[in-house]
Amino acid sequence: MLADKGELEPSLAITKKVLVNWLRQIEGGISEEIHDRWEEYAVYTGIPRGPINYFRRIMKDIGWIDNSPTNFTDHEGVNRDLKDWQSFVKDGIDRARQLAWEKAAKSRNNYKGVEGGVDEFTTRKLYNKLAQKQPMNAGALHTIITDGVWYPERANKRGKNEDGMCLICKCGQKGGLQHLWWECEACNSPAQRNQKEDELRATMFVDNRSHHKGVHDTTRHGTNETGGHGGYWN
């Protein structure tokens, strides 16, 4: 969920800004009238009616219940008071990010599994390492991470390719990322596939989490949709 230069993806940046501003407003003090009229701000259709209504919409979007301006029930049903919730902003961003991954996994085949969690720290670490010594490879990795790879199956969906089949091996298989990066015999010898898996495993932290998108361990998840070739599939 990173945009260019390692910044937060726009929708997450909006969530962050709204939560930070609300925290500042509470710290500065709000009137009793806002407490008394809190339910009147619970309007979730049409144009947002001011900053309070916009804040309440963000709360609803991430699955939190705002019982009052300073008391919330999170998506796990835990009641939280803002004065004791030191990670309020971070938890809100993490929740928004998780929901974005889940939404993407439902609508895009090459995001399947990402709803299980993403190790963005490892992904950024590899990207930053490449950026220092291998800028061209870093650029290719950035394209992959941000899902900017253009391949036959995607071209077909956009009306730029007749059937979406692989144009290299002519095997009659759909030219998706799974095929091009791992299965296409014209692009991948057994030795090359083993090397790719070894390189990916070398970037992983040894723990029990599943890492999806970005750096993805194929030995644990039968498929890897993070690789691909450049944007010349027409």
N, C-alpha and C positions, 0 to 999 in steps of 0.2 A: 504493500500500500504506500509505496513511495513514488513521488513524481520526480521530475528532473532535479538534479543537484541534491538529492537526498531529502527533499522537502516532503511534507505530508501531502498525500493525495488531496485534491481540493475539497471533497466532501468531508474528509476527516479534519481538515484545517478549519472548516466552518464550525464543526462541533467543538473543536478546541477553543476557538475564539468565543463562542457563546458561553461555554462553561467558565472560562477564565473571567469574562466580563461579569458573569453572574456572581462569581465568588468575590470579586472586587466590590460589587454593589452591596453584597451582604456585609462585607467587612466595613464598608463605609456607613452602613446603617440604612434600613428601609422603614417607611412609616407603618404604623399600626393599620392604616387603611388598606394597605396591600395585603396584610394578613387577613383582614376581615373580608375582603372582596376576592380572595384567592380563586375561588371556584368560578368567578365571572370571567377569568382569563383562560378558562379551559375551552377554547374554540379551535377546532382542528380542521376547519374547511375555509376556503377562500384565502385572501391575502392576510398574512400575519398582522395582528392588530397591536403593534408595538413590541418592544423588547421582551416584556414579560410573557406575552402570548407566544412569541417566537421561542423563548426558552422552554416553555411548557411543551411545545411541539417537538423540540429536540429530545426532551425527556421521554415523550411517548414513542418517538422513533427508535430509541435505543432500549425500550422495554422497561424503563424505570417509572415508578409512580411518585409524583411529587405531592406528598400529603400536605405540605405547607411550603413556604419559601425556603425553609431550612431543614426540612425533614423528608426523607425519601425511602422508598422501598425498592431495592435493586432487583435485577432480573432473576436472582436466586431466592427472592422473598425475604431478604434480610433488611431489617429496618435500620437506617443510617441517619445520624444527625450530622449536619454539615460541620459543626464546630469540632467534631471528633473525627471527621473523615479527611485525613491528610492527603490521601491519594485520589480525591474526588475527580480532578481533571484527568489524571492519567487513566483511572478506571473507566471514565466515560469514553475516552479515545479508544482504549482497548476494546470496549464493548462495541463501539461503532465500527471498528476495524473488523471484528469477528463477524458482525452481521453483514458487512460488505462482502467478506469472503464467502459466507454461506449463500448469499444472493448470487454471487458469481458462479459458485459451484452448481447451482440449480439451472442456470441458464446457458452455461458454456462448458462443452464437453472437455476441453483441455484444462479446466480448473477443477475437475473431479478430485476429491480428496483434500482440497485446500481448506475445507471447512474444519478439518481436524487440527489445524494450527499451522503457523508459519514461523520459521526461524529466520526472521529478518536480520538478526545480528550477524549470523554466519554468512548470509547472502551479501550483506553490505561489506563484510570483512573481505570476502573474496573479490568483490568488485573494486574496492579501494586498493587492494594489493595489485590487481591488474592495471588499474589506472595509473599507477606510479611508473611501471616498467613496460607495460604492453597496452598502450592506449587503444590500439585497434581492436584487440581482444576484449578490452573493457567496454568498448562501444558495442561490440556484438553481444556481450553479456547483458548490457543495459537494454538492448532491444528485446532480448529474450525475456528478461525479468518483467519488463513493462508490456509484454505480450504484443510486441510489434512485428513479429515474424510473419512474412507473407509466404504462404505455401499453397500447393494446388487445391487442397480441399477448401481452404478459406477463399481462394480466388473463385472457385466454383460457386460458392454461396453468394459472392458479390457479382456474379454474372460475367467474370473475366476469364473463365476457363470452362470448356465444354462439359467435362465429366468429373473433374477433381482427382483424376487418377495420377499416380506417380509418373513423372515425365522422364525419369532417369533410368529406372530398371525395367520399365514397360511390363511389370508383372501383373497388371490388372488390379492392383490394390489401391485403395484411397490414399492420396498423398497427404496424410495428416502428420502432425509432429511425431506421434508414436512411431509411425512407419519410417519417416525420413531419418529420424535420429537413431532409431534402434533396430529397425527391421530391414531396411532397404539394402539388399546385397551389393548394389552398385556403389553405395556410399560407406558401407560398414562391413569390413571383414570381421571374423570372429575375434581376431586379436585387437582390432580397433574398439569393438564393443567392450571387451574385457578391460581395455585401458581406460575407457570412459567411466566404467563403473568404479574402477580403482581410484581414479582421480576424484570422483564425486564422494566416495567414502572417505577419502583423505581430508575432505573439507568439513566432515561432519563431526559434531561433538558426540562422544560416547555417552549416551544416556537412554532413557526409555521413551523419549518423546518421538512423535512422528513429525517430520519436517516436510512441508509441502510448498509447492511453487518455489521459485528461486532455487536454492540448493535442495535437492530431493533425492533420497536414498532409494534407488530402484530395487535393491535387494529385498527391501521390506515391503514395497508397494508395487508389485508386478508391472507398473507402467510409469513412464516418465514423460511428462508433457512439457518440459521446460526447454528442451533443446530444439534445434531446427537449423535451417539454412537461411541464407540471405534473402533479400526481397526481389528475387528475379523469377518467381514462379508465375508465369502469365498464361 
